[in-house]
Amino acid sequence: MVIVGKSWLNFWQRYKKNRAAVFGFFVILFLVMIAILGPRISPYDPFQISEHSLQAPSLKNWLGTDNLGRDILSRIIYGTRTTLLLGFLAATISAIIGTIIGSMAGYWGGVIDAILMRSVEAFQIMPRFFLAMTIIALFGPGIDRIIIVIGILSWPRCARLVRAQYLYIRQQEFVEAARTLGFSHIYIIFREIFPNAFPAVTVVISLDIAMAILIEASLSFLGLGDPSVITWGQILYDAQDFLISGWWIGFFSGLAIFFTVFGFNIAGDGLNDALNPYLKER
């Protein structure tokens, strides 16, 4: 426990050198707290329709109401949980696929590496957003489909990074020692090498969460989101016809997306600085 505590303390000492990353960390922490406490702190039912439609921000409705009289603040609070969960699940799917393919390519090398890297390049040249838009349009909107599609289309970056880590780590002495002791390839790949490559995966996950949130918001804005759940992208879609008469509907949800994506991106930069072994001694 003392070793673990000291390790986390050393990590935080390196991480907090990047002040922008610290800001991003607290943005994410704030959003997570809102997602957890959403039903408790929401002033109104986000689905409640009232006669007070298109009311500007006031003491009664801090962020105003939409065209159906629904409280915007309540909808943004409830949308926080769905949006963060969507981003995390999509990034997790992407990380799992990318880690498996990248680790196999980096560990085995040779023909296997060449074949897997060609598949990575094939996915990278595809226009991810337009492909996601086409798939959702064909199979219909649904939060589960959106998560799966974004996750499946986002793994190449993780795969390339993991491959690079494995190409370097597989030459280290402890890996050679594991081979000499007769450990299986699967054991070496996931028990010996992966823990050392995991910090890089963590950085990619933070960036992929931000990207998944942006893609979902874009799909929802085009009417391809799931209308049965509240996301910030769905709020933007509802605001399209009221950009002047109800500017606050899209403004505050767009602001939430901006700060969330910004927070995850700069937090990811901080993770890279703190976990990068070449920067630890600086």
WOUR-V821344 format. One record per pair of residues at least 24 apart in sequence whose ideal C-beta (glycine too) atoms are under 8 Angstrom apart, sorted by the first residue. I is the first residue (numbers start at 1). J is the second residue. D is the distance in Angstrom with one decimal. If there is no record, write none. Layout:
# WOUR-V821344
i=(I;I)
j=(J;J)
d=(D;D)
This chain:
# WOUR-V821344
i=(11;11;14;14;14;14;15;15;15;15;17;18;18;18;18;18;20;20;20;21;21;21;21;21;21;21;22;23;23;24;24;24;24;24;24;24;24;24;25;25;25;27;27;27;27;27;28;28;28;28;31;31;31;31;32;34;34;34;35;35;35;35;36;38;38;38;38;39;41;42;42;42;42;43;43;43;44;44;44;44;45;46;46;46;46;46;46;46;46;54;54;54;56;57;63;63;64;64;64;64;66;66;66;66;66;66;67;67;67;67;67;72;72;72;72;72;73;75;75;75;76;76;76;76;76;78;79;79;79;79;79;79;79;80;80;82;82;82;82;83;83;83;83;83;83;83;84;84;84;86;86;86;86;86;86;86;86;87;87;87;87;87;87;87;88;89;89;90;90;90;90;90;90;90;90;90;90;91;91;91;91;91;91;91;92;92;93;93;93;93;93;93;94;94;94;94;94;94;94;94;94;95;95;95;95;95;95;97;97;97;97;97;98;98;98;98;98;98;98;98;98;99;99;99;99;99;99;101;101;101;101;102;102;102;102;102;102;102;102;103;103;103;103;103;103;103;103;104;105;105;105;106;106;106;106;106;106;106;107;107;107;107;107;107;109;113;116;116;117;117;120;120;120;121;123;123;123;124;126;128;128;128;129;129;132;132;133;133;133;136;136;137;141;141;141;141;141;142;143;143;143;143;146;146;146;146;147;150;150;150;151;154;154;154;157;157;157;158;158;158;158;161;161;161;162;162;162;165;165;165;165;166;166;169;169;169;199;199;199;200;202;202;203;203;203;203;204;206;206;206;206;206;207;207;207;209;210;210;210;210;210;213;213;213;213;214;214;217;232;232;233)
j=(274;275;273;274;279;280;270;271;273;274;273;266;269;270;273;274;266;269;270;266;267;269;270;271;273;274;270;263;266;262;263;264;265;266;267;268;269;270;263;267;270;259;260;262;263;267;260;263;264;267;80;84;260;263;84;77;80;81;80;81;84;85;81;77;78;80;81;78;77;73;74;77;78;71;73;74;70;71;73;74;74;70;71;74;75;77;78;79;230;242;245;246;248;248;248;252;246;248;249;252;235;238;239;242;246;249;238;241;242;246;249;235;248;249;252;253;252;230;235;253;232;235;252;253;256;230;230;231;232;234;235;253;256;232;256;143;229;230;231;213;216;231;232;233;257;260;209;213;260;143;146;147;150;212;213;216;231;208;209;210;212;213;216;264;209;147;151;146;147;148;150;151;154;208;209;212;216;151;154;205;206;208;209;212;151;205;147;148;150;151;152;155;150;151;152;154;155;158;205;208;212;155;158;201;204;205;208;151;152;155;158;159;155;156;157;158;159;161;162;201;204;158;159;162;194;197;201;155;159;162;163;158;159;160;161;162;163;165;166;162;163;166;189;190;193;194;197;189;159;163;166;162;163;164;165;166;167;170;166;170;185;188;189;193;167;163;159;163;160;163;156;159;160;156;153;155;156;156;153;153;154;215;215;218;215;219;219;222;224;219;224;224;219;224;225;226;227;226;226;228;229;231;216;219;225;226;212;212;215;216;212;208;211;212;204;207;208;201;204;205;208;200;201;204;197;200;201;193;196;197;200;193;197;193;196;197;271;275;276;275;271;275;268;271;272;275;268;264;265;267;268;271;264;265;268;264;260;261;264;265;268;257;260;261;264;257;261;257;256;257;257)
d=(5.6;7.6;6.8;4.1;7.7;6.5;5.3;7.3;7.3;4.1;7.1;7.9;6.7;4.3;5.3;7.7;4.6;7.2;7.3;5.4;5.6;5.8;2.2;7.4;7.0;8.0;7.0;7.5;6.8;7.1;4.3;6.8;7.2;3.8;3.6;7.9;7.9;6.6;7.8;5.2;6.9;5.9;7.2;7.4;3.3;7.7;7.9;5.2;6.5;5.8;5.8;6.2;6.1;7.3;7.0;5.9;4.7;7.9;4.8;4.1;5.2;7.6;7.9;5.0;5.5;6.4;5.4;7.9;6.6;7.7;4.5;4.8;6.3;6.4;6.3;5.9;7.8;4.1;7.9;4.5;6.9;6.3;6.8;4.3;4.4;7.5;4.5;7.9;5.8;6.6;6.0;4.7;6.4;5.7;6.1;4.9;7.2;4.2;7.0;8.0;7.8;5.8;7.4;7.5;6.6;5.1;7.2;7.4;5.9;6.5;7.8;7.3;6.5;6.0;6.0;7.5;7.8;5.5;5.8;7.9;6.8;6.8;6.2;5.9;5.6;4.8;4.5;5.1;4.9;7.3;6.3;7.3;7.6;7.9;7.4;7.1;5.4;6.0;5.0;5.8;7.2;5.1;5.3;7.7;8.0;7.2;7.8;8.0;7.7;6.6;6.8;5.6;7.9;6.4;7.1;5.6;6.9;7.9;3.9;7.1;4.4;4.5;7.6;7.8;5.9;4.9;7.1;7.8;4.9;8.0;4.1;4.4;6.8;7.1;7.6;3.9;7.9;7.3;7.4;4.8;7.9;3.8;4.5;5.8;7.2;7.2;7.1;6.8;7.9;2.7;6.7;7.8;7.6;4.8;7.7;4.0;4.5;5.9;7.9;5.2;7.9;7.5;5.4;5.6;6.6;5.2;7.1;7.3;7.0;4.0;7.6;7.4;3.9;7.0;7.1;2.7;4.0;7.7;6.1;7.8;7.3;6.4;7.7;5.3;7.4;8.0;6.0;7.1;4.5;7.9;8.0;6.5;3.9;6.7;6.8;3.0;4.2;7.8;6.8;5.6;7.6;5.5;5.3;7.5;7.2;6.6;7.4;7.6;7.2;4.6;7.5;6.5;4.0;7.0;6.8;2.6;4.7;6.8;5.1;5.7;7.2;7.6;5.3;6.9;7.4;7.4;7.6;7.9;7.9;7.3;4.7;5.2;6.1;7.8;7.2;7.3;4.7;4.8;7.4;4.8;7.0;7.4;6.0;6.3;6.1;6.6;6.3;6.8;6.2;6.0;4.7;6.2;8.0;5.4;5.9;5.1;7.1;5.4;4.3;7.9;5.3;7.7;5.7;6.4;7.2;6.8;7.9;4.8;5.3;6.9;7.7;5.5;6.5;6.9;6.1;7.9;7.5;6.5;4.7;7.9;7.2;5.3;7.5;5.8;5.8;6.9;6.4;7.9;7.3;3.8;5.4;5.9;6.3;4.9;5.3;6.4;7.5;3.7;8.0;7.4;5.9;7.0;5.3;4.8;4.8;6.8;8.0;5.2;7.8;5.7;3.7;6.1;6.9;6.4;4.7;5.2;7.2;4.4;3.9;5.3;7.6;6.5;6.0;6.0;7.8;7.3;5.9;5.4;5.3;5.2;7.6)
